[in-house]
């Protein structure tokens, strides 16, 4: 589909993603493949609001060009592409008011490594391991603060690889065994905004990266006084009632504001018995099951409805949408 056909397409959303699909090897030749774009939408029907993941796919032409139509303006989308057995990583693209984004993709060699993360469980138990994306790519770089000074002791990683490093006193880092192609690079440091940005990892050469992290803006404390039950509403009043029972782990508005999690996994990482492990589609959330020796994927309920999700919770629920979170380690503990 061409850009002109996107403009005349009768779909509700009028934005589109377009670019060129290339190999990540030395000549960066155009190639064919599939590009997938997905985002979260709210559906209002029969007096209820539900959330669903909407996905559009498109094929790159023989010259490597691709167009994905029907993407809403101002949406945060998850993008991934593949060609044969090779693929990019999964990464986010935010669409502007115009709804139009030009983004070139590179796809390269990827191998998959199964990594055991808990020695108390049999190596044949699939719940005790994750698949990670690896390759022969290498990235070196430097992180700086807003005035250009080196940023030491920051953590950097490429999502879905399980490979991470810390910057030295000069702000420099090195990551190895990376899958080539477009991948999601992440960097975090105490007191600075979390950086997540797509990068192109080469098969042929070392990739050089350089970023400046923005300082987090801390506002003065704002105190609000109100009658608690009336201010919270029924749902929050019931939340506080369950919290007083002392069963489970609870994060209310005050805790969420204090922690200010960037991803849901940042919040659940603080819960005893919860494991956050890197996986291909994003960090995977696992909880210790019965017998205290095995881990399993937890059930997820949102506003009283059970949510079916695949892979990472991080791609499904932005923490900024949450007012409160309850975590119960056993089904019998759920009120």
C-alpha positions, -999 to 999 in steps of 0.1 A, spaced: 0 0 0 13 35 -9 13 66 12 -14 81 -11 -36 50 -5 -32 55 32 -45 90 29 -76 78 11 -81 46 31 -115 45 48 -101 34 82 -109 55 113 -72 64 120 -55 85 94 -18 83 104 8 60 89 43 47 94 66 44 64 102 39 56 127 15 41 135 -20 52 172 -30 50 197 -56 60 220 -48 89 251 -62 72 278 -42 55 260 -32 23 227 -24 40 208 -37 9 170 -33 8 151 -65 16 115 -78 19 98 -86 51 69 -80 74 64 -49 97 39 -51 126 26 -20 145 4 -24 176 -12 0 201 -37 1 229 -72 14 224 -102 20 247 -135 6 235 -167 20 250 -197 -3 245 -228 -12 266 -219 11 293 -184 -5 299 -149 4 289 -125 -23 278 -89 -22 265 -76 -41 236 -44 -43 216 -49 -33 179 -23 -45 154 -17 -37 117 8 -55 95 23 -47 61 48 -61 37 80 -44 25 81 -42 -13 110 -55 -34 128 -22 -31 125 -23 7 98 4 11 69 -2 34 38 16 46 15 8 76 -18 26 75 -44 33 101 -22 44 130 -39 70 153 -22 103 159 -5 108 194 -5 70 198 25 52 215 30 21 193 50 -11 196 69 -19 164 86 -51 153 97 -64 119 111 -97 106 124 -112 74 126 -150 74 142 -161 107 157 -127 113 140 -99 131 143 -65 147 137 -61 184 104 -48 198 105 -10 204 82 19 208 75 48 185 54 78 195 33 93 168 30 131 166 -2 152 160 2 147 123 0 110 127 28 105 102 63 89 110 91 81 87 113 54 102 138 31 85 142 -4 98 172 -28 97 169 -65 102 199 -88 109 211 -121 123 196 -133 155 201 -164 175 179 -175 204 194 -186 238 174 -203 265 185 -192 299 177 -209 331 169 -184 359 161 -206 389 182 -236 399 155 -250 422 133 -259 392 140 -287 367 158 -275 335 130 -291 315 104 -268 331 96 -241 305 83 -218 333 119 -217 348 136 -203 317 133 -175 291 144 -172 255 168 -143 249 179 -127 216 216 -127 209 240 -122 180 274 -110 171 268 -73 174 288 -50 196 279 -15 208 301 10 227 292 44 238 291 71 264 263 87 286 265 123 297 244 146 318 227 177 303 258 199 306 280 173 289 297 158 319 303 120 320 276 100 338 291 71 358 273 41 373 243 43 349 228 10 337 225 3 300 209 -26 282 193 -38 249 158 -50 256 152 -87 252 189 -97 252 196 -100 289 229 -81 282 235 -51 304 264 -30 316 273 -1 339 291 31 327 325 37 342 338 70 356 341 84 321 305 75 313 316 48 288 300 13 283 303 -17 262 276 -43 252 284 -75 233 266 -105 218 238 -82 206 214 -92 178 219 -70 148 192 -48 133 169 -22 150 168 -28 187 156 -10 218 184 6 238 176 15 274 196 36 299 188 47 335 206 66 362 195 78 396 180 113 393 177 113 355 149 105 331 148 69 318 160 67 282 144 43 257 153 47 221 156 24 190 192 20 177 206 2 147 231 -25 156 254 -35 127 266 -70 118 298 -57 102 310 -30 125 309 -18 161 280 5 167 289 37 185 262 54 207 262 87 226 233 101 246 227 128 272 202 120 299 178 147 311 175 154 348 142 146 365 122 177 375 110 175 411 81 196 421 74 211 455 51 190 477 14 198 472 -8 191 502 -45 185 496 -70 182 525 -104 164 520 -127 140 537 -110 107 529 -139 85 521 -155 111 499 -123 120 481 -113 84 474 -146 71 461 -160 36 467 -133 17 448 -104 33 467 -122 30 500 -126 -8 494 -89 -9 484 -79 7 517 -102 -18 535 -84 -47 519 -50 -32 527 -59 -30 564 -64 -68 564 -27 -72 559 -29 -98 532 -9 -92 500 12 -62 488 -5 -29 481 5 2 462 -18 32 467 -17 66 451 9 78 476 32 48 470 28 51 432 36 88 433 67 82 455 80 53 434 70 68 400 75 36 381 85 39 345 72 4 337 49 -20 356 79 -43 361 96 -16 380 68 -17 405 63 -55 408 101 -59 412 95 -47 448 71 -75 457 86 -106 475 83 -137 455 80 -119 421 108 -124 395 113 -99 367 134 -116 340 144 -103 306 127 -119 276 123 -113 239 92 -91 240 101 -72 272 106 -80 309 86 -110 319 67 -111 353 67 -144 371 55 -153 406 64 -182 428 37 -209 426 27 -238 449 55 -259 463 78 -228 466 100 -243 439 84 -232 406 74 -199 390 44 -192 369 28 -163 350 3 -144 373 -33 -136 365 -39 -100 357 -72 -82 366 -78 -46 355 -109 -27 368 -126 -60 377 -119 -77 344 -94 -105 337 -69 -94 311 -54 -118 286 -19 -108 278 10 -124 260 46 -118 270 54 -86 288 29 -67 310 50 -36 303 37 -33 268 0 -35 280 -5 -12 310 13 22 314 19 28 351 6 64 347 -29 49 342 -29 32 376 -44 46 408 -37 15 429 -22 -20 426 -29 -51 446 -6 -82 444 -16 -116 460 10 -144 460 -18 -171 463 -52 -174 447 -67 -183 481 -56 -149 495 -76 -130 469 -106 -114 487 
